[in-house]
Amino acid sequence: MSDVTRVDYDGEGLSEEHVAPTPWQQAQRWVDDAVERSHARDDVPEPYALSVATVDASGAPNVRTVLMRFFDERGPGFLTNTDSTKGVELAGNPAVAASLTWPSMYRAVRFRGRAELLDRDEVATYFATRPWGSRISAWTSRQSQPVTSRAELETAYETYAARWPDRGTADDVPLPDFWGGYRIVCDEVEFWGGRRNRLHDRLVFTRTAEGSLDDASAWVLGRRQP
Ligand SMILES: Cc1cc2nc3c(=O)[nH]c(=O)nc-3n(C[C@H](O)[C@H](O)[C@H](O)COP(=O)(O)O)c2cc1C
């Protein structure tokens, strides 16, 4: 890569003085900022894009991007096919890491912990809010399995679409057993703020006791070198 463009990150960073008292409050602030920016400008097209890393049975890492669809004091959550590669890997080893990255804002949040399956009720409530076509696609895709062609997928889609036509109701497509989601129960949350001359800020909340992301007594704050 000989045509490297060097951008100096002149973000405001994050100081011990300004960081929120809990990882949840700090993450929520930055997520809110990213969502606001996505409405105001076109340089944060998907503020909820969450890169999720898992490990396979041999210990080899794997990463893909999903959408963070839940975020509360229990941790960030995402929806997916639980028979997918990520689902199989998490069933074998719940260790997980994830990252929200907003390059144009010189900010990133990293989560480390273990994945827990979301309650069926939460999943069902969310599934019902999805557009009809997305619910049909959930049935169509044996996510992560090989498929011989695009045409095979489209034929499967038409089959499910005919079985459960769009009646404009939340229950016109049933929730597949293999569709669900995970919450990341965190042990560590890092906030990275890009600053000038690559002298970035990294403030890290590390768990020291049981408690939610919004329980200040469960976390200790530290700083890492950039
Ligand atoms: C912006 C973006 C959002 C995505 N959102 C999801 C999602 O919410 N759930 C999901 O299962 N896959 C989502 N995907 C697809 C995943 O990246 C991935 O291809 C899929 O989950 C299969 O991963 P796996 O084979 O490692 O299980 C998204 C991809 C992108 C680029």
Ligand as a Chemical Component Dictionary entry (heavy atoms), coordinates in Angstrom:
data_LIG
# 
_chem_comp.id                   LIG 
_chem_comp.type                 NON-POLYMER 
_chem_comp.pdbx_formal_charge   0 
_chem_comp.three_letter_code    LIG 
# 
loop_
_chem_comp_atom.comp_id 
_chem_comp_atom.atom_id 
_chem_comp_atom.alt_atom_id 
_chem_comp_atom.type_symbol 
_chem_comp_atom.charge 
_chem_comp_atom.model_Cartn_x 
_chem_comp_atom.model_Cartn_y 
_chem_comp_atom.model_Cartn_z 
_chem_comp_atom.pdbx_ordinal 
LIG C1  C1  C 0 -24.002 -3.716  8.307  1  
LIG C2  C2  C 0 -24.301 -5.180  8.471  2  
LIG C3  C3  C 0 -25.299 -5.571  9.334  3  
LIG C4  C4  C 0 -25.577 -6.925  9.512  4  
LIG N1  N1  N 0 -26.510 -7.275  10.457 5  
LIG C5  C5  C 0 -26.694 -8.584  10.742 6  
LIG C6  C6  C 0 -27.525 -8.956  11.837 7  
LIG O1  O1  O 0 -28.075 -8.115  12.573 8  
LIG N2  N2  N 0 -27.680 -10.293 12.079 9  
LIG C7  C7  C 0 -27.050 -11.250 11.328 10 
LIG O2  O2  O 0 -27.238 -12.431 11.603 11 
LIG N3  N3  N 0 -26.244 -10.917 10.310 12 
LIG C8  C8  C 0 -26.044 -9.610  10.000 13 
LIG N4  N4  N 0 -25.194 -9.252  8.982  14 
LIG C9  C9  C 0 -24.514 -10.344 8.217  15 
LIG C10 C10 C 0 -23.307 -10.858 9.018  16 
LIG O3  O3  O 0 -22.206 -9.978  8.852  17 
LIG C11 C11 C 0 -22.881 -12.277 8.623  18 
LIG O4  O4  O 0 -22.681 -12.354 7.229  19 
LIG C12 C12 C 0 -23.913 -13.321 9.022  20 
LIG O5  O5  O 0 -24.447 -13.067 10.307 21 
LIG C13 C13 C 0 -23.312 -14.728 9.008  22 
LIG O6  O6  O 0 -22.221 -14.787 9.908  23 
LIG P1  P1  P 0 -21.645 -16.195 10.423 24 
LIG O7  O7  O 0 -21.613 -17.119 9.233  25 
LIG O8  O8  O 0 -20.284 -15.894 10.969 26 
LIG O9  O9  O 0 -22.592 -16.692 11.485 27 
LIG C14 C14 C 0 -24.884 -7.915  8.769  28 
LIG C15 C15 C 0 -23.883 -7.509  7.880  29 
LIG C16 C16 C 0 -23.586 -6.168  7.758  30 
LIG C17 C17 C 0 -22.443 -5.769  6.848  31 
# 
loop_
_chem_comp_bond.comp_id 
_chem_comp_bond.atom_id_1 
_chem_comp_bond.atom_id_2 
_chem_comp_bond.value_order 
_chem_comp_bond.pdbx_ordinal 
LIG C1  C2  SING 1  
LIG C2  C3  SING 2  
LIG C2  C16 DOUB 3  
LIG C3  C4  DOUB 4  
LIG C4  N1  SING 5  
LIG C4  C14 SING 6  
LIG N1  C5  DOUB 7  
LIG C5  C6  SING 8  
LIG C5  C8  SING 9  
LIG C6  O1  DOUB 10 
LIG C6  N2  SING 11 
LIG N2  C7  SING 12 
LIG C7  O2  DOUB 13 
LIG C7  N3  SING 14 
LIG N3  C8  DOUB 15 
LIG C8  N4  SING 16 
LIG N4  C9  SING 17 
LIG N4  C14 SING 18 
LIG C9  C10 SING 19 
LIG C10 O3  SING 20 
LIG C10 C11 SING 21 
LIG C11 O4  SING 22 
LIG C11 C12 SING 23 
LIG C12 O5  SING 24 
LIG C12 C13 SING 25 
LIG C13 O6  SING 26 
LIG O6  P1  SING 27 
LIG P1  O7  DOUB 28 
LIG P1  O8  SING 29 
LIG P1  O9  SING 30 
LIG C14 C15 DOUB 31 
LIG C15 C16 SING 32 
LIG C16 C17 SING 33 
# 
